[in-house]
Amino acid sequence: MPTDKQYDGQLIEEYSRLKRIKEIALKENALETVKTIDSEIGYIKLKLQPLELPDN
């Protein structure tokens, strides 16, 4: 079982991965994909509260 810090690190990695994929989806005008990614990012942010992640 990972420690809290390891778990937070995994969530931050997933957040970064989703942000990179979102950039590609925006370039491809894949709006449904962007909407799904935004939903997943919101869920990750909830899990990381009170940590703050940049929107950009």
PDB file of N, CA, C and O in Angstrom:
ATOM      1  N   MET A   1       0.844  -1.180   0.000  1.00  0.00           N
ATOM      2  CA  MET A   1       0.000   0.000   0.000  1.00  0.00           C
ATOM      3  C   MET A   1       0.889   1.243   0.000  1.00  0.00           C
ATOM      4  O   MET A   1       1.792   1.358   0.829  1.00  0.00           O
ATOM      5  N   PRO A   2       0.640   2.178  -0.928  1.00  0.00           N
ATOM      6  CA  PRO A   2       1.485   3.375  -0.987  1.00  0.00           C
ATOM      7  C   PRO A   2       1.201   4.326   0.172  1.00  0.00           C
ATOM      8  O   PRO A   2       0.106   4.344   0.735  1.00  0.00           O
ATOM      9  N   THR A   3       2.214   5.110   0.508  1.00  0.00           N
ATOM     10  CA  THR A   3       2.027   6.144   1.528  1.00  0.00           C
ATOM     11  C   THR A   3       1.187   7.277   0.920  1.00  0.00           C
ATOM     12  O   THR A   3       0.964   7.322  -0.290  1.00  0.00           O
ATOM     13  N   ASP A   4       0.734   8.176   1.773  1.00  0.00           N
ATOM     14  CA  ASP A   4      -0.048   9.320   1.291  1.00  0.00           C
ATOM     15  C   ASP A   4       0.746  10.135   0.278  1.00  0.00           C
ATOM     16  O   ASP A   4       0.204  10.582  -0.733  1.00  0.00           O
ATOM     17  N   LYS A   5       2.025  10.324   0.553  1.00  0.00           N
ATOM     18  CA  LYS A   5       2.866  11.115  -0.341  1.00  0.00           C
ATOM     19  C   LYS A   5       3.037  10.409  -1.690  1.00  0.00           C
ATOM     20  O   LYS A   5       3.013  11.060  -2.735  1.00  0.00           O
ATOM     21  N   GLN A   6       3.208   9.093  -1.674  1.00  0.00           N
ATOM     22  CA  GLN A   6       3.325   8.328  -2.921  1.00  0.00           C
ATOM     23  C   GLN A   6       2.024   8.397  -3.711  1.00  0.00           C
ATOM     24  O   GLN A   6       2.040   8.555  -4.931  1.00  0.00           O
ATOM     25  N   TYR A   7       0.904   8.277  -3.016  1.00  0.00           N
ATOM     26  CA  TYR A   7      -0.405   8.341  -3.666  1.00  0.00           C
ATOM     27  C   TYR A   7      -0.618   9.712  -4.306  1.00  0.00           C
ATOM     28  O   TYR A   7      -1.084   9.807  -5.441  1.00  0.00           O
ATOM     29  N   ASP A   8      -0.271  10.778  -3.567  1.00  0.00           N
ATOM     30  CA  ASP A   8      -0.374  12.128  -4.121  1.00  0.00           C
ATOM     31  C   ASP A   8       0.499  12.249  -5.371  1.00  0.00           C
ATOM     32  O   ASP A   8       0.081  12.844  -6.364  1.00  0.00           O
ATOM     33  N   GLY A   9       1.703  11.689  -5.325  1.00  0.00           N
ATOM     34  CA  GLY A   9       2.600  11.720  -6.474  1.00  0.00           C
ATOM     35  C   GLY A   9       1.991  11.017  -7.679  1.00  0.00           C
ATOM     36  O   GLY A   9       2.112  11.501  -8.804  1.00  0.00           O
ATOM     37  N   GLN A  10       1.342   9.889  -7.457  1.00  0.00           N
ATOM     38  CA  GLN A  10       0.687   9.165  -8.546  1.00  0.00           C
ATOM     39  C   GLN A  10      -0.446  10.003  -9.148  1.00  0.00           C
ATOM     40  O   GLN A  10      -0.607  10.049 -10.367  1.00  0.00           O
ATOM     41  N   LEU A  11      -1.217  10.656  -8.300  1.00  0.00           N
ATOM     42  CA  LEU A  11      -2.305  11.497  -8.785  1.00  0.00           C
ATOM     43  C   LEU A  11      -1.768  12.693  -9.574  1.00  0.00           C
ATOM     44  O   LEU A  11      -2.356  13.084 -10.583  1.00  0.00           O
ATOM     45  N   ILE A  12      -0.670  13.265  -9.125  1.00  0.00           N
ATOM     46  CA  ILE A  12      -0.069  14.394  -9.835  1.00  0.00           C
ATOM     47  C   ILE A  12       0.451  13.943 -11.195  1.00  0.00           C
ATOM     48  O   ILE A  12       0.322  14.673 -12.177  1.00  0.00           O
ATOM     49  N   GLU A  13       1.031  12.765 -11.262  1.00  0.00           N
ATOM     50  CA  GLU A  13       1.482  12.217 -12.551  1.00  0.00           C
ATOM     51  C   GLU A  13       0.299  12.019 -13.493  1.00  0.00           C
ATOM     52  O   GLU A  13       0.385  12.347 -14.676  1.00  0.00           O
ATOM     53  N   GLU A  14      -0.792  11.490 -12.981  1.00  0.00           N
ATOM     54  CA  GLU A  14      -1.994  11.286 -13.793  1.00  0.00           C
ATOM     55  C   GLU A  14      -2.546  12.632 -14.268  1.00  0.00           C
ATOM     56  O   GLU A  14      -2.977  12.762 -15.413  1.00  0.00           O
ATOM     57  N   TYR A  15      -2.530  13.619 -13.391  1.00  0.00           N
ATOM     58  CA  TYR A  15      -2.974  14.973 -13.752  1.00  0.00           C
ATOM     59  C   TYR A  15      -2.128  15.508 -14.909  1.00  0.00           C
ATOM     60  O   TYR A  15      -2.670  16.035 -15.880  1.00  0.00           O
ATOM     61  N   SER A  16      -0.817  15.375 -14.810  1.00  0.00           N
ATOM     62  CA  SER A  16       0.082  15.845 -15.861  1.00  0.00           C
ATOM     63  C   SER A  16      -0.178  15.132 -17.181  1.00  0.00           C
ATOM     64  O   SER A  16      -0.186  15.759 -18.241  1.00  0.00           O
ATOM     65  N   ARG A  17      -0.389  13.835 -17.116  1.00  0.00           N
ATOM     66  CA  ARG A  17      -0.656  13.043 -18.316  1.00  0.00           C
ATOM     67  C   ARG A  17      -1.949  13.509 -18.983  1.00  0.00           C
ATOM     68  O   ARG A  17      -2.002  13.671 -20.202  1.00  0.00           O
ATOM     69  N   LEU A  18      -2.978  13.721 -18.185  1.00  0.00           N
ATOM     70  CA  LEU A  18      -4.250  14.184 -18.731  1.00  0.00           C
ATOM     71  C   LEU A  18      -4.130  15.574 -19.351  1.00  0.00           C
ATOM     72  O   LEU A  18      -4.751  15.845 -20.379  1.00  0.00           O
ATOM     73  N   LYS A  19      -3.346  16.453 -18.743  1.00  0.00           N
ATOM     74  CA  LYS A  19      -3.149  17.790 -19.301  1.00  0.00           C
ATOM     75  C   LYS A  19      -2.464  17.703 -20.666  1.00  0.00           C
ATOM     76  O   LYS A  19      -2.832  18.436 -21.583  1.00  0.00           O
ATOM     77  N   ARG A  20      -1.476  16.819 -20.813  1.00  0.00           N
ATOM     78  CA  ARG A  20      -0.803  16.649 -22.106  1.00  0.00           C
ATOM     79  C   ARG A  20      -1.775  16.111 -23.152  1.00  0.00           C
ATOM     80  O   ARG A  20      -1.782  16.577 -24.291  1.00  0.00           O
ATOM     81  N   ILE A  21      -2.585  15.142 -22.773  1.00  0.00           N
ATOM     82  CA  ILE A  21      -3.566  14.572 -23.698  1.00  0.00           C
ATOM     83  C   ILE A  21      -4.611  15.626 -24.069  1.00  0.00           C
ATOM     84  O   ILE A  21      -5.058  15.680 -25.215  1.00  0.00           O
ATOM     85  N   LYS A  22      -4.993  16.448 -23.120  1.00  0.00           N
ATOM     86  CA  LYS A  22      -5.972  17.498 -23.389  1.00  0.00           C
ATOM     87  C   LYS A  22      -5.460  18.474 -24.440  1.00  0.00           C
ATOM     88  O   LYS A  22      -6.217  18.902 -25.311  1.00  0.00           O
ATOM     89  N   GLU A  23      -4.182  18.828 -24.365  1.00  0.00           N
ATOM     90  CA  GLU A  23      -3.596  19.724 -25.366  1.00  0.00           C
ATOM     91  C   GLU A  23      -3.742  19.142 -26.773  1.00  0.00           C
ATOM     92  O   GLU A  23      -4.089  19.858 -27.712  1.00  0.00           O
ATOM     93  N   ILE A  24      -3.480  17.860 -26.913  1.00  0.00           N
ATOM     94  CA  ILE A  24      -3.611  17.195 -28.210  1.00  0.00           C
ATOM     95  C   ILE A  24      -5.069  17.183 -28.645  1.00  0.00           C
ATOM     96  O   ILE A  24      -5.378  17.465 -29.803  1.00  0.00           O
ATOM     97  N   ALA A  25      -5.960  16.858 -27.724  1.00  0.00           N
ATOM     98  CA  ALA A  25      -7.387  16.807 -28.049  1.00  0.00           C
ATOM     99  C   ALA A  25      -7.895  18.184 -28.490  1.00  0.00           C
ATOM    100  O   ALA A  25      -8.714  18.276 -29.403  1.00  0.00           O
ATOM    101  N   LEU A  26      -7.419  19.239 -27.854  1.00  0.00           N
ATOM    102  CA  LEU A  26      -7.819  20.595 -28.251  1.00  0.00           C
ATOM    103  C   LEU A  26      -7.336  20.910 -29.667  1.00  0.00           C
ATOM    104  O   LEU A  26      -8.074  21.489 -30.463  1.00  0.00           O
ATOM    105  N   LYS A  27      -6.104  20.529 -29.976  1.00  0.00           N
ATOM    106  CA  LYS A  27      -5.568  20.751 -31.320  1.00  0.00           C
ATOM    107  C   LYS A  27      -6.375  19.997 -32.373  1.00  0.00           C
ATOM    108  O   LYS A  27      -6.526  20.465 -33.502  1.00  0.00           O
ATOM    109  N   GLU A  28      -6.890  18.834 -31.997  1.00  0.00           N
ATOM    110  CA  GLU A  28      -7.673  18.008 -32.921  1.00  0.00           C
ATOM    111  C   GLU A  28      -9.158  18.366 -32.889  1.00  0.00           C
ATOM    112  O   GLU A  28      -9.962  17.767 -33.603  1.00  0.00           O
ATOM    113  N   ASN A  29      -9.515  19.342 -32.061  1.00  0.00           N
ATOM    114  CA  ASN A  29     -10.902  19.779 -31.909  1.00  0.00           C
ATOM    115  C   ASN A  29     -11.817  18.624 -31.468  1.00  0.00           C
ATOM    116  O   ASN A  29     -12.961  18.513 -31.910  1.00  0.00           O
ATOM    117  N   ALA A  30     -11.284  17.775 -30.591  1.00  0.00           N
ATOM    118  CA  ALA A  30     -12.034  16.636 -30.054  1.00  0.00           C
ATOM    119  C   ALA A  30     -12.734  17.073 -28.768  1.00  0.00           C
ATOM    120  O   ALA A  30     -12.299  16.749 -27.663  1.00  0.00           O
ATOM    121  N   LEU A  31     -13.812  17.804 -28.936  1.00  0.00           N
ATOM    122  CA  LEU A  31     -14.464  18.457 -27.802  1.00  0.00           C
ATOM    123  C   LEU A  31     -15.045  17.482 -26.788  1.00  0.00           C
ATOM    124  O   LEU A  31     -15.027  17.761 -25.589  1.00  0.00           O
ATOM    125  N   GLU A  32     -15.550  16.367 -27.237  1.00  0.00           N
ATOM    126  CA  GLU A  32     -16.097  15.372 -26.301  1.00  0.00           C
ATOM    127  C   GLU A  32     -14.978  14.781 -25.441  1.00  0.00           C
ATOM    128  O   GLU A  32     -15.163  14.532 -24.249  1.00  0.00           O
ATOM    129  N   THR A  33     -13.833  14.564 -26.051  1.00  0.00           N
ATOM    130  CA  THR A  33     -12.668  14.058 -25.314  1.00  0.00           C
ATOM    131  C   THR A  33     -12.195  15.086 -24.304  1.00  0.00           C
ATOM    132  O   THR A  33     -11.870  14.730 -23.171  1.00  0.00           O
ATOM    133  N   VAL A  34     -12.149  16.349 -24.689  1.00  0.00           N
ATOM    134  CA  VAL A  34     -11.741  17.418 -23.782  1.00  0.00           C
ATOM    135  C   VAL A  34     -12.692  17.480 -22.589  1.00  0.00           C
ATOM    136  O   VAL A  34     -12.253  17.646 -21.451  1.00  0.00           O
ATOM    137  N   LYS A  35     -13.968  17.350 -22.842  1.00  0.00           N
ATOM    138  CA  LYS A  35     -14.962  17.372 -21.767  1.00  0.00           C
ATOM    139  C   LYS A  35     -14.729  16.225 -20.773  1.00  0.00           C
ATOM    140  O   LYS A  35     -14.816  16.418 -19.561  1.00  0.00           O
ATOM    141  N   THR A  36     -14.438  15.050 -21.295  1.00  0.00           N
ATOM    142  CA  THR A  36     -14.163  13.887 -20.437  1.00  0.00           C
ATOM    143  C   THR A  36     -12.892  14.097 -19.631  1.00  0.00           C
ATOM    144  O   THR A  36     -12.849  13.790 -18.439  1.00  0.00           O
ATOM    145  N   ILE A  37     -11.862  14.617 -20.276  1.00  0.00           N
ATOM    146  CA  ILE A  37     -10.595  14.885 -19.586  1.00  0.00           C
ATOM    147  C   ILE A  37     -10.808  15.903 -18.475  1.00  0.00           C
ATOM    148  O   ILE A  37     -10.299  15.724 -17.368  1.00  0.00           O
ATOM    149  N   ASP A  38     -11.553  16.970 -18.754  1.00  0.00           N
ATOM    150  CA  ASP A  38     -11.830  17.977 -17.728  1.00  0.00           C
ATOM    151  C   ASP A  38     -12.541  17.378 -16.521  1.00  0.00           C
ATOM    152  O   ASP A  38     -12.270  17.751 -15.380  1.00  0.00           O
ATOM    153  N   SER A  39     -13.441  16.459 -16.780  1.00  0.00           N
ATOM    154  CA  SER A  39     -14.148  15.779 -15.702  1.00  0.00           C
ATOM    155  C   SER A  39     -13.177  14.960 -14.851  1.00  0.00           C
ATOM    156  O   SER A  39     -13.247  14.985 -13.622  1.00  0.00           O
ATOM    157  N   GLU A  40     -12.275  14.238 -15.506  1.00  0.00           N
ATOM    158  CA  GLU A  40     -11.285  13.432 -14.789  1.00  0.00           C
ATOM    159  C   GLU A  40     -10.326  14.311 -13.988  1.00  0.00           C
ATOM    160  O   GLU A  40      -9.961  13.974 -12.861  1.00  0.00           O
ATOM    161  N   ILE A  41      -9.922  15.432 -14.571  1.00  0.00           N
ATOM    162  CA  ILE A  41      -9.041  16.366 -13.869  1.00  0.00           C
ATOM    163  C   ILE A  41      -9.733  16.918 -12.621  1.00  0.00           C
ATOM    164  O   ILE A  41      -9.107  17.057 -11.571  1.00  0.00           O
ATOM    165  N   GLY A  42     -11.004  17.228 -12.736  1.00  0.00           N
ATOM    166  CA  GLY A  42     -11.764  17.703 -11.577  1.00  0.00           C
ATOM    167  C   GLY A  42     -11.794  16.673 -10.461  1.00  0.00           C
ATOM    168  O   GLY A  42     -11.691  17.015  -9.283  1.00  0.00           O
ATOM    169  N   TYR A  43     -11.933  15.421 -10.839  1.00  0.00           N
ATOM    170  CA  TYR A  43     -11.954  14.343  -9.852  1.00  0.00           C
ATOM    171  C   TYR A  43     -10.598  14.217  -9.147  1.00  0.00           C
ATOM    172  O   TYR A  43     -10.538  14.018  -7.934  1.00  0.00           O
ATOM    173  N   ILE A  44      -9.525  14.334  -9.911  1.00  0.00           N
ATOM    174  CA  ILE A  44      -8.178  14.275  -9.326  1.00  0.00           C
ATOM    175  C   ILE A  44      -7.982  15.443  -8.359  1.00  0.00           C
ATOM    176  O   ILE A  44      -7.431  15.266  -7.273  1.00  0.00           O
ATOM    177  N   LYS A  45      -8.430  16.632  -8.753  1.00  0.00           N
ATOM    178  CA  LYS A  45      -8.298  17.793  -7.875  1.00  0.00           C
ATOM    179  C   LYS A  45      -9.041  17.582  -6.562  1.00  0.00           C
ATOM    180  O   LYS A  45      -8.556  17.987  -5.505  1.00  0.00           O
ATOM    181  N   LEU A  46     -10.201  16.960  -6.616  1.00  0.00           N
ATOM    182  CA  LEU A  46     -10.937  16.654  -5.387  1.00  0.00           C
ATOM    183  C   LEU A  46     -10.141  15.728  -4.478  1.00  0.00           C
ATOM    184  O   LEU A  46     -10.103  15.916  -3.263  1.00  0.00           O
ATOM    185  N   LYS A  47      -9.508  14.728  -5.078  1.00  0.00           N
ATOM    186  CA  LYS A  47      -8.713  13.779  -4.295  1.00  0.00           C
ATOM    187  C   LYS A  47      -7.500  14.437  -3.657  1.00  0.00           C
ATOM    188  O   LYS A  47      -7.049  14.009  -2.594  1.00  0.00           O
ATOM    189  N   LEU A  48      -6.970  15.474  -4.296  1.00  0.00           N
ATOM    190  CA  LEU A  48      -5.755  16.112  -3.805  1.00  0.00           C
ATOM    191  C   LEU A  48      -6.014  17.279  -2.872  1.00  0.00           C
ATOM    192  O   LEU A  48      -5.059  17.881  -2.380  1.00  0.00           O
ATOM    193  N   GLN A  49      -7.256  17.620  -2.610  1.00  0.00           N
ATOM    194  CA  GLN A  49      -7.513  18.742  -1.727  1.00  0.00           C
ATOM    195  C   GLN A  49      -6.809  18.539  -0.412  1.00  0.00           C
ATOM    196  O   GLN A  49      -6.838  17.416   0.091  1.00  0.00           O
ATOM    197  N   PRO A  50      -6.197  19.495   0.170  1.00  0.00           N
ATOM    198  CA  PRO A  50      -6.162  20.902  -0.169  1.00  0.00           C
ATOM    199  C   PRO A  50      -5.001  21.295  -1.090  1.00  0.00           C
ATOM    200  O   PRO A  50      -4.752  22.487  -1.270  1.00  0.00           O
ATOM    201  N   LEU A  51      -4.284  20.331  -1.677  1.00  0.00           N
ATOM    202  CA  LEU A  51      -3.220  20.680  -2.614  1.00  0.00           C
ATOM    203  C   LEU A  51      -3.791  21.418  -3.812  1.00  0.00           C
ATOM    204  O   LEU A  51      -4.920  21.158  -4.228  1.00  0.00           O
ATOM    205  N   GLU A  52      -3.020  22.329  -4.360  1.00  0.00           N
ATOM    206  CA  GLU A  52      -3.442  23.107  -5.524  1.00  0.00           C
ATOM    207  C   GLU A  52      -2.613  22.710  -6.726  1.00  0.00           C
ATOM    208  O   GLU A  52      -1.394  22.578  -6.620  1.00  0.00           O
ATOM    209  N   LEU A  53      -3.250  22.518  -7.858  1.00  0.00           N
ATOM    210  CA  LEU A  53      -2.565  22.242  -9.104  1.00  0.00           C
ATOM    211  C   LEU A  53      -2.847  23.388 -10.071  1.00  0.00           C
ATOM    212  O   LEU A  53      -3.945  23.945 -10.073  1.00  0.00           O
ATOM    213  N   PRO A  54      -1.861  23.740 -10.890  1.00  0.00           N
ATOM    214  CA  PRO A  54      -2.096  24.829 -11.836  1.00  0.00           C
ATOM    215  C   PRO A  54      -3.085  24.437 -12.905  1.00  0.00           C
ATOM    216  O   PRO A  54      -3.124  23.275 -13.308  1.00  0.00           O
ATOM    217  N   ASP A  55      -3.892  25.382 -13.379  1.00  0.00           N
ATOM    218  CA  ASP A  55      -4.854  25.113 -14.428  1.00  0.00           C
ATOM    219  C   ASP A  55      -4.187  25.046 -15.790  1.00  0.00           C
ATOM    220  O   ASP A  55      -4.714  24.406 -16.701  1.00  0.00           O
ATOM    221  N   ASN A  56      -3.053  25.683 -15.948  1.00  0.00           N
ATOM    222  CA  ASN A  56      -2.374  25.706 -17.259  1.00  0.00           C
ATOM    223  C   ASN A  56      -1.352  24.629 -17.385  1.00  0.00           C
ATOM    224  O   ASN A  56      -0.698  24.516 -18.422  1.00  0.00           O
TER     225      ASN A  56
END
